[in-house]
Amino acid sequence: MAGSMSLADLRADLQASLHDAAAVFADPEDFDRLLAAAGEDMGGSASESGSATLTLADTLDLVAGQSEYTAPADFQRFKMALWGTASVAKPWDSNYPGRLPDVFHCGESLVLSPAPTAQQIAILGSEYRYFYFASYVTTGPVDVTEIPPANRSLLLLRAQAEACREMALRNMAKPVTMRDGISGQPRNGTPASLYQSLLKEFYERIGR
């Protein structure tokens, strides 16, 4: 995708923005975890304005009577199906497909309920095309993100907040210092208070 950035670049930027607090996260995978959590919030929890969402398309290869299919690795939330939407058949027509399945996300699977029937596949085809909300950050064999450059600072801001949340959970009582992802100015305070402050700023900026 145009504008994609490597996780290595984002990891370095996040580490620098955390300043002395970065020492708490000794393993490079810690920064990947923070970025992944930030990406999930940006991509999976769509705001009404849609300013920080990522919509992708995928296709399932339907099998009659089969309800469970593998979800994409970056799947966060189902958006809408295209399969069957073009049909104008009426209930009394011979090519009426009947009730179309609803889609549920369960673990790493998408569950179609009720399962597609042989008749529906014969009428509508076996390619189930649909849209879904995706995470901006996917860690795995392809070490890239799908975040547009314009939303880079938003991702880092949300990752900073996630870092503060983890530090608060580790019962770190002393104040920490970080550099603001936008202005470069230091922020001081306890991890818990910084978490609330950064999260509030993040949600205000995406209009949620």
C-alpha positions in Angstrom: 0.0 0.0 0.0 1.3 3.5 -0.9 2.6 5.3 2.1 3.3 2.1 4.2 6.1 2.4 6.7 8.3 -0.3 8.2 7.7 -1.2 11.8 11.4 -0.7 12.4 11.0 3.0 11.6 8.0 3.3 13.8 9.7 1.4 16.6 12.6 3.8 16.6 10.3 6.8 16.6 8.3 5.4 19.5 11.4 4.6 21.5 12.8 8.1 21.0 9.4 9.7 21.9 9.3 7.8 25.2 12.7 9.3 26.2 13.9 7.9 29.5 10.7 5.9 30.0 11.8 3.7 27.0 14.2 1.9 29.3 11.2 0.2 30.9 10.7 -1.7 27.6 13.9 -3.6 27.1 12.7 -6.0 24.4 12.2 -4.7 20.8 9.0 -6.8 20.8 7.7 -4.6 23.6 7.5 -1.6 21.1 5.9 -3.8 18.5 3.2 -4.8 21.0 2.5 -1.1 21.8 2.3 -0.2 18.2 0.0 -3.2 17.4 -2.3 -2.2 20.3 -2.4 1.4 18.9 -3.1 0.1 15.4 -6.0 -2.0 16.7 -7.6 1.0 18.4 -7.2 3.1 15.3 -8.4 0.5 12.8 -10.9 -1.6 14.8 -12.8 0.9 16.8 -14.3 3.1 14.0 -15.2 6.7 15.0 -18.3 8.2 13.6 -16.2 10.5 11.5 -14.2 7.6 10.1 -11.0 9.8 10.4 -8.8 7.0 11.7 -10.3 3.9 10.2 -8.9 1.5 7.6 -11.3 -0.4 5.4 -10.1 -3.3 3.4 -11.8 -5.9 1.2 -11.5 -9.7 1.2 -13.1 -12.7 -0.4 -14.2 -16.0 1.2 -14.4 -19.2 -1.0 -17.8 -20.5 0.1 -18.6 -24.2 0.6 -22.2 -25.3 1.0 -23.0 -26.1 4.6 -19.7 -24.7 5.9 -20.2 -21.8 8.4 -16.6 -21.2 9.6 -13.9 -19.5 7.6 -10.4 -18.0 8.4 -10.4 -14.3 9.1 -7.7 -12.0 7.7 -4.7 -11.5 10.0 -5.5 -7.8 10.4 -9.3 -8.3 10.8 -10.8 -6.1 13.5 -14.5 -5.7 12.7 -16.9 -6.7 10.0 -18.2 -3.8 7.9 -20.5 -5.0 5.1 -21.0 -7.8 2.6 -21.3 -7.5 -1.2 -22.3 -11.1 -1.8 -26.0 -11.2 -2.7 -26.6 -7.5 -2.5 -27.2 -7.2 -6.3 -30.0 -9.8 -6.3 -33.5 -8.3 -7.0 -35.3 -11.7 -6.8 -38.6 -11.8 -4.9 -39.5 -14.6 -2.4 -41.9 -16.1 -5.1 -39.1 -16.3 -7.8 -37.3 -19.5 -8.4 -33.9 -17.8 -8.1 -34.7 -16.2 -4.7 -31.6 -17.0 -2.5 -33.5 -16.9 0.8 -32.1 -15.5 4.0 -28.5 -14.4 3.6 -26.1 -15.2 6.4 -25.0 -12.9 9.2 -21.3 -12.6 9.9 -19.7 -13.1 13.4 -16.0 -12.8 14.3 -14.9 -15.6 16.7 -11.2 -15.8 17.5 -9.4 -16.2 14.2 -12.5 -17.2 12.3 -15.5 -15.6 10.6 -18.7 -17.5 11.2 -21.5 -17.2 8.7 -24.9 -18.0 10.2 -26.8 -19.7 8.8 -24.2 -21.5 6.7 -24.5 -20.8 3.0 -26.6 -23.4 1.1 -25.8 -25.1 -2.2 -28.8 -23.3 -3.7 -27.5 -19.9 -2.6 -24.0 -20.6 -4.0 -25.6 -21.8 -7.3 -27.5 -18.5 -7.5 -25.0 -16.0 -6.1 -21.7 -17.7 -6.7 -19.1 -19.1 -4.3 -17.0 -15.9 -3.9 -18.2 -14.0 -0.8 -16.8 -10.5 -1.2 -17.0 -8.2 1.8 -15.4 -5.2 3.5 -14.0 -5.1 7.0 -12.3 -2.7 9.4 -8.6 -3.6 9.7 -5.8 -2.9 12.1 -3.2 -0.3 10.9 -0.4 -2.4 12.4 0.2 -6.1 11.6 3.3 -7.8 13.1 4.3 -10.9 11.2 6.2 -12.2 8.2 5.6 -8.9 6.3 7.0 -6.3 8.7 5.0 -3.2 7.4 2.1 -1.2 8.5 -0.9 0.1 6.5 -1.1 3.5 8.2 -1.1 6.6 5.9 1.7 9.0 6.6 -0.8 11.6 7.7 -1.8 9.5 10.6 1.7 8.6 11.8 1.6 11.0 14.7 -1.8 9.6 15.8 -0.4 6.1 15.9 2.6 7.2 17.9 0.4 9.2 20.3 -1.8 6.1 20.9 1.3 3.9 21.4 2.6 6.4 23.9 -0.6 6.1 25.8 -0.4 2.3 25.7 3.1 2.5 27.1 1.9 4.6 30.0 -0.9 2.1 30.6 1.6 -0.7 30.9 3.9 1.3 33.1 1.0 2.1 35.4 0.1 -1.6 35.6 3.7 -2.4 36.6 3.1 -0.2 39.7 5.7 2.4 38.7 5.1 5.2 41.2 7.8 7.7 40.2 7.1 10.3 37.5 8.4 9.6 34.0 9.4 12.0 31.2 8.5 11.6 27.5 8.7 13.9 24.5 5.5 15.0 22.9 5.0 13.3 19.5 4.2 16.6 17.9 6.0 19.5 19.6 8.9 17.6 21.0 8.2 19.2 24.4 8.6 17.1 27.6 5.6 15.8 29.5 5.9 14.9 33.2 3.6 13.0 35.5 2.8 9.5 36.7 2.2 6.8 34.1 -1.5 6.6 35.0 -2.1 10.4 34.7 -0.1 10.5 31.4 -2.2 7.6 30.1 -5.4 9.5 30.7 -4.0 12.7 29.2 -2.6 11.1 26.1 -5.7 8.9 25.5 -8.0 12.0 25.9 -5.8 13.9 23.3 -5.9 10.9 20.9 -9.7 10.5 21.1 -10.2 14.3 20.6 -8.0 14.3 17.5 -9.9 11.5 15.8 -13.2 13.0 16.8 -14.4 10.1 19.0 
